Amino acid sequence: MEHQIHGAQQKRPFVTKDQLEAIASEHPTPFYLYDEAEIRRRAAELNAAFAWNPGFREYFAVKATPNPWIVSILAECGCGCDCATGPELMLAEAAGVTGRAVMLSSNDTPDEDFRAADELGAIINLDGPDMVDCLLRALGGRVPETVCCRVNPGGSFEASNGIIGSPEDSKFGMTEAQLLESFARLRDLGVREFGIHAFLASNTQVNDYYPRLARMLFEMAVRASRELGIRIGFIDLSGGVGVAYRPDETPCDLGVIGDGVRQAFEEVLVPAGMGDVAIYTELGRWMLAPAGALVTRVIHEKVTYRDYLGVDACAANLMRPAIYDAYHHISVMGAEDEPPTHRVNVVGRLCENSDQFARDRWLPDCGVGDLLFIHDAGAHGFSMGYNYNGTLRSAELLLREDGSVQQIRRAETPADYFATFDEDPRFSALAGARRKR
Ligand SMILES: Cc1ncc(COP(=O)(O)O)c(C=O)c1O
């Protein structure tokens, strides 16, 4: 059960009610709304935190918000792309991100994705020791000049406030012994530059996750370089820096995080003569979650054993509450400063009881017709959507820095939903819907 938050810091929408009503009069709810100014501000904050490292680059985790308009904005801010699949590589290329600015951090990778990444000139990150042979096979017996390997140290991962991840339960990565064996093989095959990557905890709420991870990977890099005589070109800290989904949580401080990584760098890599190593990150959630919201309207009210507000979005638009029991703060537009006096469940239309954006949530007085702003949905929100119950994906809108609004993806129509059926005269009504599109 959620509890009423007393005296907590307020989370405020990045638009006013009037602005949002004007947008909704042209674009029917539900829709995602992203804030360009906030995207650019966050990219600048991250780049500033790591400005001490000349080779630093953020590879935005495309899976978090796979929209080429968003990726292009990030590219203008100096970010590359972390891709997991062939279509994500295509999206990066379409947004003008190619060559070393693309990282293929995949697992269980089909050969064609290795080939696609190689054609783009992307850096390939191998998830397991068997992937050395897969890469060779995919590239016709050749290896790229630069290869990264993903390490998993096992055990549990601790930050100052206790255990924050359990790598030994994770399917990703290879052991340190396997990393060294893979590096030795790749060196003998002709690889000249190596990277080490690890992702050991998700949505961390602390400032010492990256610094501790970095120190561990730096020490590994020194061992690998000494034992194998290889050049480690970069350390990829991947994603995992979290955001304050709840109003009473303290957001991570990127400045403190960057300084912590720098201290480990100066204590471990610089004395080992490895001060030219570049730091890479693959943030998705931290970059985009607070810069995007799901906007939905209340369309029903029902009082049974609980008070329900039925909205026009559902878990197919944002599934994190349904599958992770994740908290997303909800603002009732126009009542941002009103006291939370009503305990409600905010629910969608799916034939699934898990389709509830909030349970026992205290909100200001609110009813049919009100617009709700579901915060921090800009990453792993739209992208995890699906079509259960024949529900359709919403539009994505971009609030430009000049205040204008651009539709960067239209809403799906039934025609999209029926587009992949094999045609048959019995289903002509569906085919008709397809042609109408
Ligand atoms: C390989 C890889 N990199 C980066 C990310 C982004 O993580 P986050 O959004 O937590 O920053 C993910 C998320 O699943 C991932 O799998």
The ligand as an ORCA input file, in Angstrom:
! r2SCAN-3c Opt
* xyz 0 1
  C      23.553     -3.050    -22.090
  C      22.735     -1.974    -21.486
  N      23.234     -0.736    -21.432
  C      22.524      0.287    -20.912
  C      21.250      0.100    -20.420
  C      20.502      1.284    -19.863
  O      20.286      1.148    -18.528
  P      19.590      2.321    -17.694
  O      18.409      2.728    -18.454
  O      19.297      1.709    -16.387
  O      20.588      3.418    -17.586
  C      20.682     -1.170    -20.422
  C      19.321     -1.384    -19.891
  O      18.717     -2.389    -19.907
  C      21.440     -2.244    -20.982
  O      20.924     -3.482    -21.059
*
